[in-house]
Amino acid sequence: MTPEEKLAKLGLSLPTLPTPIANYVPFRLDGKTIYLSGQGPRKPDGSYHIGKVGKDVTWEQAYQHARITGLGLLAAAKAAAGDLGRIEVVKLLGMVNAVPEFADQPKVINGCSDLFVEVLGERGRHARSAVGLGSLPNGMTVEIEAIMRIVG
């Protein structure tokens, strides 16, 4: 089953690649390595899921936001490689907009990590960091960047 077929089976689809809001590009290719710019949980209208995890948003809600962010990262990876079947995830940096006492950042970023494994199988497994921050752009709940590789 292809990654696109797995997405469809999950009832998911890739969003359109957003236009950067500043002076950067959505991804950069270096040989077979894809460096993906950080993305947040975009709603269909282009706005973001916002709030502080541990105050305005539960970790379970933020898990879903990380999953949405993962879809955006997959869309950028597909634009870079042309085919999700050629993608292998190497590393994620997950940032969570949280209150200082919140300590479940890994649970939140699992939303993205779990999606990658569901869609890409073993090629979705990756090294990862999950950190808490005092704020993120536009007040979004999570931001995730990734390094991926084109295989095959």
C-alpha positions in Angstrom: 0.0 0.0 0.0 1.4 3.4 -1.0 1.7 6.3 1.5 -1.1 8.1 -0.3 -3.3 5.0 -0.1 -2.6 4.8 3.7 -3.5 8.5 4.0 -6.8 7.8 2.2 -7.5 4.8 4.4 -7.0 7.0 7.5 -9.4 9.6 6.0 -6.7 12.1 5.6 -5.3 14.2 2.7 -2.3 16.4 2.3 -3.0 20.1 2.5 -1.8 22.6 -0.1 1.7 23.8 0.6 1.4 27.1 2.4 3.2 30.2 1.1 5.9 31.3 3.6 5.0 34.4 5.6 8.6 35.6 5.7 11.9 35.4 3.8 12.4 31.6 3.7 11.4 28.6 1.6 9.2 25.6 2.7 12.1 23.2 2.1 15.7 23.1 0.9 17.2 20.1 -0.9 20.9 19.2 -0.4 21.6 16.2 -2.5 19.1 13.6 -1.2 18.5 15.4 2.1 15.4 17.6 2.5 15.4 20.3 5.2 11.8 21.2 6.0 11.0 24.6 7.5 9.1 24.6 10.7 5.3 24.4 10.3 2.4 24.8 12.6 -1.1 23.4 12.8 -2.9 25.2 10.0 -6.7 25.2 9.8 -8.3 24.9 6.3 -8.9 28.7 6.4 -5.2 29.3 6.8 -5.3 30.3 10.4 -3.6 28.3 13.2 -4.7 26.4 16.2 -3.5 28.7 19.0 -3.1 28.7 22.8 -0.9 27.5 25.6 -0.7 23.8 26.2 -1.5 23.1 29.8 -3.7 26.2 30.1 -5.9 26.8 27.0 -5.3 23.5 25.3 -4.9 19.9 26.6 -2.1 17.7 25.6 -4.6 15.5 23.7 -5.8 18.5 21.6 -2.1 19.5 21.0 -1.4 15.9 19.9 -4.0 16.4 17.2 -2.4 19.7 16.3 1.0 18.0 15.9 -0.7 15.4 13.6 -2.1 18.3 11.5 1.4 19.8 11.4 2.8 16.4 10.2 0.4 16.5 7.3 1.8 19.8 6.2 5.4 18.5 6.5 4.4 15.5 4.4 3.0 17.9 1.8 6.3 19.8 1.7 8.3 16.5 1.5 6.1 15.3 -1.4 6.7 18.6 -3.2 10.5 18.2 -2.7 10.7 14.5 -3.7 7.7 14.1 -6.0 6.5 10.9 -4.3 5.9 10.1 -0.6 7.0 6.6 -1.4 10.6 7.9 -1.7 10.7 9.7 1.7 12.5 8.6 4.8 12.2 10.7 8.0 15.5 11.3 9.7 15.0 13.9 12.5 12.2 16.0 14.0 12.4 19.0 16.2 9.0 19.5 17.9 8.3 22.7 19.8 5.3 23.1 22.1 3.9 26.5 23.2 3.3 25.6 26.9 3.0 26.9 30.4 6.3 26.5 32.3 5.1 23.6 34.4 3.9 21.5 31.4 6.2 18.5 31.0 4.5 16.3 28.5 6.0 17.7 25.3 6.9 14.2 24.0 3.2 13.1 24.2 2.2 16.2 22.1 4.9 15.6 19.4 3.9 11.9 19.2 1.0 13.2 17.1 3.4 13.9 14.3 5.7 10.9 15.0 2.7 8.5 15.1 1.4 9.9 11.8 4.7 9.4 10.0 4.9 5.8 11.1 1.3 5.1 10.1 1.8 6.6 6.7 5.5 5.7 5.9 6.0 2.5 8.0 9.6 1.9 9.1 10.7 4.9 6.9 8.7 7.1 9.2 10.7 6.2 12.3 13.1 9.0 13.3 15.3 10.7 15.9 13.5 13.5 17.7 13.6 16.3 20.2 10.5 17.7 21.9 10.9 20.9 23.8 8.6 23.4 25.5 8.8 27.1 24.7 7.2 30.2 26.1 5.7 31.3 22.8 5.5 30.4 19.1 4.8 32.5 16.0 1.1 33.5 15.7 0.4 32.0 19.1 0.3 28.5 17.6 0.3 25.5 19.9 3.1 23.6 18.1 5.8 24.1 15.5 7.7 21.2 14.0 10.6 21.1 11.6 12.1 18.0 10.0 15.0 16.5 8.1 14.1 13.8 5.6 15.9 11.9 2.9 15.0 10.8 -0.6 15.6 7.1 -1.0 15.3 4.8 -4.0 
